[in-house]
């Protein structure tokens, strides 16, 4: 081989080696790099070393989240608990969805020592690792939890269309100082009911003109009054707060209510044990569809007995001065966790459970009313009760906040008991109650 040919051969080898290295670098190391030590080309010229650039690091996969839900005894596991079965299926569907997560249920007592709020309050400062991501609370306990900072605002995390679809009373029950902390998944309110074929009275005047025994609770816990009494007082034109949010009682409205109760007692409309009726359960046990009598029956009770009492009919509560609006109650889902990842997953689960189809199916299985209109739209629209309750839910009012109720409730009860016991006239009892509110005396 002549020197010229040899030099040309070596030059070609050099160029080929450089091209191979450049191609490997351009491929992003798609081919596994050669780990052997390269042999220098047979040339006196230095070969440049091309170092492949490293690929961007692959993001670490997010670890799995298992959400914990603290729920009341309604969700106790049993083969005949249709509400639990529906909820468990909905949790499984969420876990299998693209942005879902598994959920585990822990059942706690509804209220009192060892109950949902009690355990949440006890664990929050000392055992945060055992706290739930989501908790179900009665609306009264929800207010306490929100004031204590035990639950997180949920309003900013939910779509506006869900919040707007809540019945007005449901939004109020889940809110504190204008901030939404809980979303009602279960609602309840009272109707007037009878098993008699006689039409239900629309007003108290109807009751007084054609007397029929009327059962409703006078009292509730904490020496206060029942939702029935609250609704009757509001129907008489009463108010519980002034323009500045301070507790008040309207003397004219209260006197009207007391005169009505006194007339009903004298006409035999109120039962002999009226002052002893301190719960809806006692009203039910005393009434049970006796004769032509009427009673306040909450929706949950109606839905549990409607198939056994085919003649049961319901209507709005009897009106006094203006149409009577029921007092709405309910249970709400609230967010406990403050961890951003868990909180986001928890909110998605709440949205999933409260979707119209899911909440509509669950409330029907549980025998409770929904807190949003789109969920009630999933019920049988040809059922007259669905139409009736839709109207009642839209009109329902929330009970006064605890701070107001604790002031006016005992005074209302005392005024009623004093009049029925003959210790005071309606005018005297109303005047004394109004004065006691203004001076802060219970």
C-alpha positions as CSV (number, residue, x, y, z in Angstrom):
1,X,0.0,0.0,0.0
2,X,1.5,3.4,-1.0
3,X,1.9,6.1,1.7
4,X,-0.9,8.2,0.0
5,X,-3.4,5.3,0.0
6,X,-2.5,4.4,3.6
7,X,-3.1,8.0,4.8
8,X,-6.4,8.1,3.0
9,X,-7.5,4.8,4.7
10,X,-6.6,6.1,8.2
11,X,-8.5,9.4,7.5
12,X,-11.6,7.5,6.5
13,X,-11.4,5.4,9.7
14,X,-11.1,8.5,11.8
15,X,-14.1,10.2,10.2
16,X,-16.3,7.0,10.5
17,X,-15.4,6.8,14.3
18,X,-16.4,10.4,14.9
19,X,-19.7,10.0,13.1
20,X,-20.6,6.9,15.1
21,X,-20.0,8.7,18.4
22,X,-22.1,11.7,17.3
23,X,-25.0,9.5,16.2
24,X,-25.0,7.7,19.6
25,X,-25.1,11.0,21.4
26,X,-27.9,12.4,19.2
27,X,-30.0,9.2,20.0
28,X,-30.0,10.2,23.7
29,X,-28.2,7.0,24.6
30,X,-31.1,4.9,23.3
31,X,-28.5,2.2,22.8
32,X,-26.7,1.0,25.9
33,X,-23.3,2.7,26.1
34,X,-20.2,0.5,25.4
35,X,-18.4,-0.1,28.7
36,X,-15.1,-1.2,27.1
37,X,-12.2,1.1,26.9
38,X,-12.2,2.5,23.3
39,X,-9.0,1.9,21.2
40,X,-7.5,5.1,19.8
41,X,-7.7,5.2,15.9
42,X,-4.5,4.6,14.0
43,X,-3.9,8.3,13.4
44,X,-1.7,10.9,14.9
45,X,-4.6,13.4,15.2
46,X,-6.4,13.5,18.6
47,X,-10.1,12.2,18.6
48,X,-12.5,14.5,20.4
49,X,-14.4,12.8,23.2
50,X,-18.3,13.4,23.0
51,X,-20.1,13.0,26.3
52,X,-23.8,12.1,26.0
53,X,-26.1,14.6,28.0
54,X,-28.1,12.9,30.8
55,X,-31.9,12.5,30.2
56,X,-34.2,14.5,32.6
57,X,-35.0,12.5,35.8
58,X,-38.2,10.5,35.8
59,X,-40.7,12.0,38.4
60,X,-41.3,9.8,41.3
61,X,-44.7,8.2,41.4
62,X,-47.1,9.6,44.0
63,X,-47.6,7.2,46.9
64,X,-51.1,5.7,47.4
65,X,-53.5,7.5,49.7
66,X,-56.1,5.7,51.8
67,X,-58.7,8.1,53.0
68,X,-60.3,7.6,56.4
69,X,-64.0,8.5,57.0
70,X,-65.5,8.8,60.5
71,X,-69.2,8.1,60.2
72,X,-72.2,7.7,62.5
73,X,-74.0,4.6,63.5
74,X,-76.3,4.7,60.6
75,X,-73.5,3.2,58.6
76,X,-73.0,0.2,60.8
77,X,-72.1,-2.9,58.7
78,X,-75.0,-5.3,58.3
79,X,-76.4,-7.4,55.5
80,X,-79.7,-5.6,55.6
81,X,-78.3,-2.1,55.8
82,X,-79.0,-0.9,52.3
83,X,-77.4,2.5,53.0
84,X,-74.1,1.0,54.0
85,X,-74.1,-1.3,50.9
86,X,-74.7,1.6,48.6
87,X,-72.0,3.7,50.3
88,X,-69.5,0.9,50.1
89,X,-70.1,0.4,46.4
90,X,-69.7,4.1,45.8
91,X,-66.4,4.1,47.7
92,X,-65.1,1.2,45.6
93,X,-66.1,3.0,42.4
94,X,-64.1,6.1,43.6
95,X,-61.1,4.0,44.5
96,X,-61.1,2.5,41.0
97,X,-61.5,5.8,39.2
98,X,-58.6,7.7,37.6
99,X,-58.2,10.3,40.3
100,X,-59.7,8.3,43.1
101,X,-58.3,6.7,46.2
102,X,-59.3,3.9,48.6
103,X,-61.4,4.7,51.5
104,X,-61.8,3.1,54.9
105,X,-64.8,3.6,57.3
106,X,-64.6,4.0,61.1
107,X,-68.0,4.0,62.8
108,X,-68.3,6.2,65.9
109,X,-71.2,7.1,68.2
110,X,-73.4,9.9,66.8
111,X,-73.1,12.3,69.8
112,X,-72.0,12.6,73.4
113,X,-69.0,11.0,75.2
114,X,-67.0,8.9,72.7
115,X,-69.0,10.4,69.9
116,X,-67.8,11.9,66.6
117,X,-67.3,15.5,67.9
118,X,-66.0,14.3,71.3
119,X,-63.3,12.1,69.7
120,X,-62.4,14.8,67.1
121,X,-61.9,17.3,69.9
122,X,-59.9,15.0,72.0
123,X,-57.6,13.7,69.3
124,X,-56.9,17.0,67.5
125,X,-54.3,18.4,69.9
126,X,-52.5,15.2,70.8
127,X,-53.0,12.4,68.2
128,X,-53.3,14.0,64.8
129,X,-52.2,10.7,63.1
130,X,-55.4,9.0,64.1
131,X,-57.6,11.9,62.8
132,X,-59.9,11.2,59.8
133,X,-59.7,12.9,56.5
134,X,-63.5,13.2,56.3
135,X,-66.0,13.3,59.2
136,X,-69.7,13.3,59.2
137,X,-71.3,15.6,61.8
138,X,-74.7,16.7,62.8
139,X,-75.2,20.3,61.8
140,X,-75.3,21.5,65.4
141,X,-71.9,19.8,66.1
142,X,-70.6,21.0,62.8
143,X,-71.0,24.6,64.0
144,X,-69.1,23.7,67.2
145,X,-66.3,22.0,65.2
146,X,-65.9,25.0,62.9
147,X,-65.7,27.5,65.7
148,X,-63.1,25.3,67.4
149,X,-61.0,25.1,64.2
150,X,-61.3,21.3,64.1
151,X,-62.5,21.2,60.4
152,X,-61.4,23.1,57.3
153,X,-63.4,25.4,55.1
154,X,-64.7,23.4,52.1
155,X,-66.4,26.1,50.1
156,X,-63.4,27.3,48.2
157,X,-62.6,23.7,47.2
158,X,-66.0,22.8,45.7
159,X,-67.4,23.7,42.3
160,X,-69.9,26.6,42.4
161,X,-72.7,24.5,40.8
162,X,-72.7,22.1,43.7
163,X,-72.9,24.9,46.3
164,X,-75.6,26.7,44.3
165,X,-77.6,23.5,44.1
166,X,-77.8,23.1,47.9
167,X,-81.2,24.1,49.4
168,X,-80.9,27.5,51.2
169,X,-81.3,26.0,54.6
170,X,-78.6,23.4,53.8
171,X,-76.1,26.1,52.8
172,X,-76.9,27.9,56.1
173,X,-76.5,24.8,58.2
174,X,-73.1,24.0,56.7
175,X,-71.8,27.6,57.1
176,X,-70.3,29.7,59.8
177,X,-69.8,33.4,59.3
178,X,-70.5,33.1,55.6
179,X,-67.9,30.3,55.1
180,X,-69.0,26.8,54.0
181,X,-67.5,24.1,56.3
182,X,-69.8,21.2,55.6
183,X,-72.0,19.8,52.8
184,X,-75.3,18.2,53.8
185,X,-75.6,14.6,52.6
186,X,-78.7,13.9,54.7
187,X,-81.6,16.2,55.6
188,X,-84.7,16.0,57.8
189,X,-87.7,18.2,58.6
190,X,-91.2,17.8,60.1
191,X,-94.6,17.4,58.3
192,X,-98.1,17.4,59.6
193,X,-99.4,13.8,59.3
194,X,-102.5,11.7,59.8
195,X,-103.8,8.2,58.9
196,X,-107.4,9.5,58.8
197,X,-109.2,10.1,55.5
198,X,-110.2,13.6,56.8
199,X,-108.1,16.3,55.1
200,X,-105.4,17.7,57.2
201,X,-105.9,21.2,58.6
202,X,-104.1,24.0,56.8
203,X,-104.2,26.5,59.7
204,X,-104.6,26.6,63.4
205,X,-108.0,28.1,62.9
206,X,-109.0,25.0,61.0
207,X,-107.9,23.0,64.1
208,X,-109.8,25.2,66.5
209,X,-113.0,25.2,64.4
210,X,-113.0,21.4,64.0
211,X,-111.0,20.2,67.0
212,X,-108.7,17.2,66.4
213,X,-106.0,16.1,68.8
214,X,-102.6,17.5,67.7
215,X,-99.4,15.8,68.9
216,X,-96.1,17.6,68.7
217,X,-93.1,17.9,71.0
218,X,-92.8,20.9,73.3
219,X,-89.3,20.5,74.5
220,X,-85.9,19.3,73.3
221,X,-82.6,18.9,75.0
222,X,-80.9,21.6,77.1
223,X,-84.2,22.8,78.5
224,X,-85.0,24.4,75.1
225,X,-88.0,24.0,72.7
226,X,-88.7,21.7,69.8
227,X,-88.5,22.4,66.1
228,X,-92.3,22.4,66.1
229,X,-92.4,25.3,68.6
230,X,-89.8,27.2,66.7
231,X,-91.8,26.8,63.4
232,X,-95.0,27.8,65.1
233,X,-93.4,30.9,66.6
234,X,-91.9,31.9,63.2
235,X,-95.4,31.3,61.6
236,X,-96.8,33.8,64.2
237,X,-94.4,36.4,62.7
238,X,-91.7,36.0,65.3
239,X,-88.0,36.6,65.0
240,X,-85.0,35.3,66.9
241,X,-82.3,37.9,66.1
242,X,-82.3,41.7,65.5
243,X,-80.5,43.5,62.7
244,X,-77.2,43.3,64.6
245,X,-77.5,39.5,65.2
246,X,-78.5,39.8,68.9
247,X,-81.1,37.4,70.4
248,X,-84.7,38.8,70.6
249,X,-88.2,37.6,71.0
250,X,-91.1,39.4,69.4
251,X,-93.7,40.2,72.0
252,X,-96.7,40.3,69.7
253,X,-95.8,37.1,67.9
254,X,-95.1,35.3,71.2
255,X,-98.4,36.4,72.7
256,X,-100.2,35.2,69.6
257,X,-98.5,31.8,69.9
258,X,-99.3,31.5,73.7
259,X,-102.9,32.5,73.1
260,X,-103.1,29.8,70.4
261,X,-101.7,27.1,72.6
262,X,-104.0,28.1,75.4
263,X,-107.0,27.9,73.2
264,X,-105.9,24.5,71.8
265,X,-105.5,23.2,75.3
266,X,-108.9,24.4,76.3
267,X,-110.4,22.9,73.2
268,X,-108.8,19.5,73.9
269,X,-106.5,19.8,70.9
270,X,-103.3,19.5,72.9
271,X,-102.8,16.1,74.6
272,X,-102.9,15.8,78.4
273,X,-99.2,15.0,78.5
274,X,-98.2,17.8,76.1
275,X,-95.6,19.3,78.5
276,X,-94.0,15.9,78.8
277,X,-93.4,15.4,75.1
278,X,-89.7,16.2,74.7
279,X,-88.8,14.4,71.5
280,X,-90.1,13.2,68.1
281,X,-89.8,9.6,69.3
282,X,-92.1,10.3,72.2
283,X,-94.6,12.0,69.9
284,X,-94.5,9.0,67.6
285,X,-95.0,6.5,70.4
286,X,-97.9,8.5,71.8
287,X,-99.6,9.1,68.5
288,X,-99.1,6.1,66.1
289,X,-102.0,7.2,63.9
290,X,-104.6,7.2,66.7
291,X,-108.1,7.9,65.2
292,X,-108.5,11.2,63.4
293,X,-105.7,12.9,65.3
294,X,-102.7,14.6,63.7
295,X,-99.1,14.8,64.6
296,X,-95.8,16.3,63.6
297,X,-93.8,13.5,61.8
298,X,-90.3,14.0,60.6
299,X,-89.4,12.9,57.1
300,X,-87.1,10.2,58.3
301,X,-89.9,8.6,60.3
302,X,-92.3,8.9,57.4
303,X,-89.9,7.2,55.0
304,X,-89.4,4.3,57.5
305,X,-93.2,3.6,58.0
306,X,-94.8,4.6,54.7
307,X,-95.0,1.1,53.5
308,X,-96.6,-0.1,56.7
309,X,-99.1,2.7,56.9
310,X,-100.6,3.0,53.4
311,X,-103.2,5.5,54.6
312,X,-100.6,7.9,55.9
313,X,-100.9,11.4,54.4
314,X,-98.8,14.5,55.1
315,X,-99.0,18.2,54.5
316,X,-97.3,21.4,55.6
317,X,-97.4,22.4,59.3
318,X,-100.5,24.5,60.3
319,X,-100.2,28.2,59.6
320,X,-100.7,30.9,62.2
321,X,-100.3,34.5,60.9
322,X,-98.2,33.4,57.8
323,X,-97.4,30.1,56.1
324,X,-95.5,27.7,58.4
325,X,-92.0,26.8,57.2
326,X,-90.4,23.7,58.6
327,X,-87.1,23.7,60.5
328,X,-84.5,21.9,58.5
329,X,-81.9,19.7,60.1
330,X,-79.2,17.4,58.7
331,X,-75.8,15.7,58.7
332,X,-72.9,17.0,56.7
333,X,-69.5,15.8,55.4
334,X,-66.6,18.0,56.5
335,X,-62.9,17.9,55.8
336,X,-60.5,17.4,58.7
337,X,-57.1,16.9,57.1
338,X,-54.8,19.9,56.4
339,X,-52.4,17.9,54.2
340,X,-52.8,19.4,50.7
341,X,-52.6,16.0,48.9
342,X,-55.0,14.3,51.2
343,X,-57.3,17.3,51.3
344,X,-57.6,17.3,47.5
345,X,-58.4,13.6,47.4
346,X,-60.9,14.0,50.2
347,X,-62.7,16.8,48.4
348,X,-62.9,14.7,45.3
349,X,-64.4,11.9,47.3
350,X,-67.0,14.3,48.8
351,X,-67.9,15.5,45.3
352,X,-68.2,11.8,44.2
353,X,-70.5,10.9,47.1
354,X,-72.6,14.0,46.6
355,X,-73.0,13.8,42.9
356,X,-76.8,13.9,42.0
357,X,-76.9,10.2,41.1
358,X,-74.9,8.9,44.0
359,X,-76.5,11.1,46.7
360,X,-80.0,10.5,45.2
361,X,-79.4,6.7,45.3
362,X,-78.0,6.8,48.8
363,X,-80.6,9.0,50.4
364,X,-83.4,6.8,49.0
365,X,-81.7,3.7,50.3
366,X,-81.1,5.3,53.7
367,X,-84.6,6.7,54.0
368,X,-83.5,10.4,54.4
369,X,-83.9,13.5,52.4
370,X,-81.1,15.0,50.3
371,X,-79.6,18.4,50.9
372,X,-79.4,19.3,47.2
373,X,-82.1,19.6,44.6
374,X,-80.4,17.6,41.9
375,X,-80.2,14.6,44.2
376,X,-83.9,14.8,44.9
377,X,-84.4,14.8,41.1
378,X,-83.1,11.3,41.1
379,X,-86.1,10.1,43.2
380,X,-89.4,9.0,41.6
381,X,-90.8,12.1,40.1
382,X,-94.3,10.6,39.8
383,X,-94.4,10.1,43.6
384,X,-96.5,12.8,45.2
385,X,-94.2,12.7,48.3
386,X,-91.2,13.7,46.2
387,X,-93.0,16.8,44.9
388,X,-94.2,17.7,48.4
389,X,-90.8,17.3,50.0
390,X,-89.1,19.3,47.2
391,X,-91.3,22.2,48.0
392,X,-90.8,21.8,51.8
393,X,-87.0,21.6,51.4
394,X,-87.0,24.7,49.3
395,X,-88.9,26.6,52.0
396,X,-87.2,25.1,55.1
397,X,-85.4,27.4,57.6
398,X,-82.3,26.5,59.6
399,X,-82.7,26.6,63.4
400,X,-81.3,29.6,65.2
401,X,-77.5,29.3,65.9
402,X,-76.6,27.7,69.2
403,X,-75.7,31.0,70.9
404,X,-79.2,32.4,70.0
405,X,-81.1,29.2,70.7
406,X,-79.5,28.8,74.1
407,X,-80.9,32.2,75.1
408,X,-84.4,32.2,73.6
409,X,-85.2,28.5,73.8
410,X,-85.5,28.2,77.6
411,X,-87.5,31.4,77.8
412,X,-90.0,30.2,75.2
413,X,-90.4,27.0,77.0
414,X,-90.9,28.7,80.4
415,X,-93.5,31.1,78.9
416,X,-95.5,28.2,77.4
417,X,-95.4,26.1,80.6
418,X,-96.4,29.2,82.7
419,X,-99.5,29.8,80.5
420,X,-100.6,26.2,80.3
421,X,-100.2,25.8,84.1
422,X,-102.2,29.0,84.8
423,X,-99.3,30.8,86.4
424,X,-99.5,33.7,83.8
425,X,-101.6,35.0,81.1
426,X,-100.3,35.0,77.5
427,X,-99.7,38.7,77.7
428,X,-97.8,38.5,81.0
429,X,-95.7,35.5,79.9
430,X,-94.8,37.2,76.6
431,X,-93.9,40.4,78.3
432,X,-91.7,38.6,80.9
433,X,-89.9,36.5,78.2
434,X,-89.1,39.6,76.1
435,X,-87.8,41.5,79.1
436,X,-85.6,38.5,80.1
437,X,-84.0,38.4,76.7
438,X,-83.2,42.1,76.8
439,X,-81.7,41.9,80.3
440,X,-79.8,38.6,79.5
441,X,-81.6,36.6,82.2
442,X,-82.7,33.1,81.6
